[in-house]
């Protein structure tokens, strides 16, 4: 069982906005992909990349918006949280790209961006993208626009690449897209790439020129993040984000993991768990964590982790611990006070 690819919720939000602006039913596609709208309220929260790919691919296919990812990726780099702030304040184009490549790993656990060159040009690249053809197309267009925005920090807001390499094979569907229209494009490549002049790597970025002190400190301050390698632990973390919402069925949890239902069941059985027990464990861990905060009422905790009533939560908690939530809180607060 390979690690579940995890990505920040903000990338799903870009697709939601693009769909809503075109009058498309974004909520319907989110529901099909097992992504509650409320889950996207925390932009830095983590979701399954499998869920994001399914959402973006199906939405583009059903709406006929073949360049949906391009519209979604038009969200300014600066609006991509701490990652975006570090990129825009890099002092030079070279630093901006290097920062992008390294900090992207805090945005997506399988991020694969790099800078290379040939005899004449530098290339800002993205490695192979997983998924179906529809999914690859939309994800690639999103990151392509984000990469282009980064280059424009130093090359100017109207700069366009003369050469592109795309993993996309949709030559006809993208022919009229703004980025592709006037460029020499090689479709069906094993990676994505934007060519730009080598000599521009030393160009100062706009934000850095306006605030050199801020820029100098931002590049060295790397984001520290650890994505779980254990796929069951990653699934546990993902499902804990659903506590305030309707917990997904095992079929949806399997899709989030990139597995068949029976495979997921076998993985859990190897740890002595059914899916129901696995979910109950997650709820219990969340409950014990929230009970450490004396400012939060037990009733609020019950609803916060998905129980419909306080008595239901109390009975379930007692099954796990042999005591009530109120007594559990009292004992732990006494221990902390000693």
N, C-alpha and C positions, 0 to 999 in steps of 0.2 A: 504494500500500500504506500504509494508515493505521497510526499507532503502535499497538503491541500494548498493551492496557490491563493494567497490572500492579497487583497487590494483595498485601498482607502475608499470609503463610501462616496467621497466627493466625485469620483469618476463616473459613478452611476448617475449622480445628480446632473452632470453635464448633459447626458443623454435625455434625462427627464425634461430639462428645460428646453432642449432642442425640439423634442416631440410636442411639448405643450405650446410652444410658439407656432407650431404648424397645425394646431388643432387636433393632434393625434391623441388617442387614449392611453397616455403613459401609464396610468394606474393599472390598466388591464394587463399590460405586458410585464409590469413589475410583479403583479400577483402570480402570473404564470411562471415567472422565474423564481418565485419564493422569496421575494424581496419586499417586505412591508414598507410602505412609504415612510412611516415614522422612523424606520431604521436608518434612513438617509439624513435625518436631522443632525446627527453627529458626523460632520464631514470627515473627521479623523478616525472614525470607527472603522473596523475591518469587516469586510464581507468576502464571500467566496468569489474568486475570479470566474469560476465556472458559472455562477449565477449571473454575474455581470455580462459575460459573453453571450449567454443564452438570451438575456434581456435585450441586448443591443442587436444581436443577429436577427431575432424574430421580429423585433419592432421594425427594423429596416426592410426586411423581406415583406412583411404584411402591408406596410404603409407605402412601399415602393420608393422610399427616400434612400436612394442608393449611396448618397454621400452623407448620411446621417452623422457618422463619426466625425466628419469634417466640421459640421455645425456644432457638435458637442464639444470638440476640442478648441473652439474659439473662445472659451472661457479664458480670461487673461492669466498668464503664468503667475502673476502676483496673487491671484485668488486661489492658488493651490497650496494654501497653508504655509507652514514653515519651509517646506521644500521650495515653493515658489519664491518666498522672500530671499532665500539664500541664493537662488539662481539670478534674480534680477539685480542683486547688489554685488555680484562678482565684479571685480575691477576690470577685467578684459574678457573678450570673447572666448579665449582659450579657457580661462578660469570658469566662465559661465557654463561651458560645455562639460568641463571636468566635474564641476559641482553637480550639474544635471545628472551625469552618469553615475556618480557615487550616491547622491541623495535619493535617486529614484528607487534604490533598494529599500528605502524606508517607506515608499509609497506602494510598491508592489513586490512581493517576495520573489518573483521570477524576472524582475527587470533586467534587461540585457542591452544597455546602451554603451556605445564606445566611439572614440574618435580615431580615424585612420587617415591615410593619404595614398595617393598614387603619384605619378610623375608630375602632374600639374595642379591637382586640386586636393583640398582636404575634404573628408567625408564624415558627416555626423550620422551615425548608424544605429539601427535597432535590430537586434538578432531575431531569429525565427519566432513567430507568434503561433501559439497553439489554437486549435479550434476548427470548426467547420469553415468552409469558404466564406459564408456570410459573416461569421464572427470575426475571422481574420481581417476581412475587408474593413469592418467598422472600427475595430481596435487599432488597426494600422493607421487609418485616417485620423483618428483622435491623436495618437502620439505624433504623427507627421506634422499636424498643425501646431502641437505643443513644441516640437523641435524647431519648427520654422519661426515661431514666436521668439524662441531663445536666440536664434541667429539674428533676428531683427533688432535685438537689444543693442547690437553694435553696428549692424549693416543698414539700419534704417527701416521704418515701418512699411515702406513700399517695395523693399527688396524681394525679388523672386528668384528661385534657383533655376539655372539653365539645364541642369541634369538631375535626374531622380532615378532611384532604383526602388521598385515596389514589389512586395510580395503578392499584392493584388493581381488578379488575372482579368479583372473587369475593364478591359481597355475601352470598350464602347461606352459603358456606363459612366466612366470618369472623364471621358474626353473633353467635356465642357466645363469641368471643375476648374476653378480659378487657378489653383496651384499647378495643375497638370497641363492646362491648355497650351501654354507657350514653351513648355519644357521638353527636352529630349528625355523621354521616359522609357525605361526598360522594365517591362512587366514580368511577373512570375519569377522574381528573384528569390533567393534563399534568405535574404535580409532586406531591410529598408534602409535607404541612404539618401542624404541630401548633400550635393556637392557645393562647395563654396571656395573662393580663392584662399590659398594658403597664407598669403600676405596679410589677410584680415584677422588672423588669430590674435594679433596684438592690439587690435582696435579696442578702445575704451568703450564700455557699455554706457548707455544713457544714464541709468540710475547711479552708476559709480561716479560718473562725471559730475553729477549733481550733489553727491554725498560721499566723498571719498573715504571719510572716516568710518561710516557705517559699512561701506563695502568691504573695507580691509578686514574688519572683524568678523564679517558674516561667513566668509568662505572657510575659515579655519574651524568654525563652530559646527562640527558635523552632527547630524541627527543620529542618536543612538537608539536602535530598535532591534529586537530579537523576535523573529517569527519562529513559532514552534516547528521543529522537524517531525515530531511525532504526530501523524495524521489524526489520531484519535484525540489527542490534546488540542489540536487545531480545531477539530469539529466541536469539542467541548467549549472552546472559547467563542466560536461562532454562534453556537446555540444559546450561550449565556446572553448574547446581545438581543435575543428574541424574547427575553423574559417578560418584558412589558407588552409584548404583542402576542399573537397567536403562535404557539410553538409549532414548528413545521412537522408534518407527517414524516414517517421514515422514508417515504419515496422522495420527498424534497431534500431531506438530509443526505440521502444517497447521492442525489444529483449535485448537491453542494460539494460533496467529496469526490465527484467524478467516478462513482462506483455504481454497480448494480446493487439492488436492495439486498439480495442474498449474500453478496460479498461483504457488505457492511455488517450484516447480521453475524456472519462468521467471524469478522474481525472483533466484534464486541463479545461474542461468545468465548473467544480465546482469552478474554479478560474477565470471564465469569459474569457477563452482563447481558441482559436483554436491552432493547432500545428504550423501553419504558423505564427500566431501572437506571439506565444511563441518563435520561432526562431528569429523573427524580434526584439523582446525585448532583446534577448541575443546579437544580433548584435549591437543594439543601446547602450547597456551598455558597450560593448567592445569599441565601437567607442568613446563614451564620455570619457572613461578612457584613450585611446590613444591620444585623442586631448589635454590632459593636458600636454603632452610632446611637447614643441615647436620645438624640434630638429627633430621630425618626420613629413614628408610632408603629406599633406592631401591625395595626390594620393597614397602614400604608405599605409596609413591607410585604404583606400578604398579596395585595393587588400588584405591587411592583414586580413580583416574580410569577404572576400569572394565575393566582388562585382567585376564584370567584367570590369567596367569602372568608372571613376570619376563622370560623369553626373548621372549615375544610383545611385551611392552612395549619391550624393547631393540631388537628388529628394526624395530618401527614408528618408534621415536624416531630410529634411524639413517637411515631413509628420509627423514625430514624434515630432519635436520641434518648427516648425513654423519659423525656421531660417536656414541659411546655416551652414555647418561645419566651414567655415572660420570665420563667425560672432560669432558662439558659442565659438570658441577658443579665439577670441579677447576679448569677454566679460569676460570669465573666467580668462584670464591672467590679465585683469584689476582689477578684484576682488582680486586675489592673491597678487597683487602689493600694494593694500591699507592696 
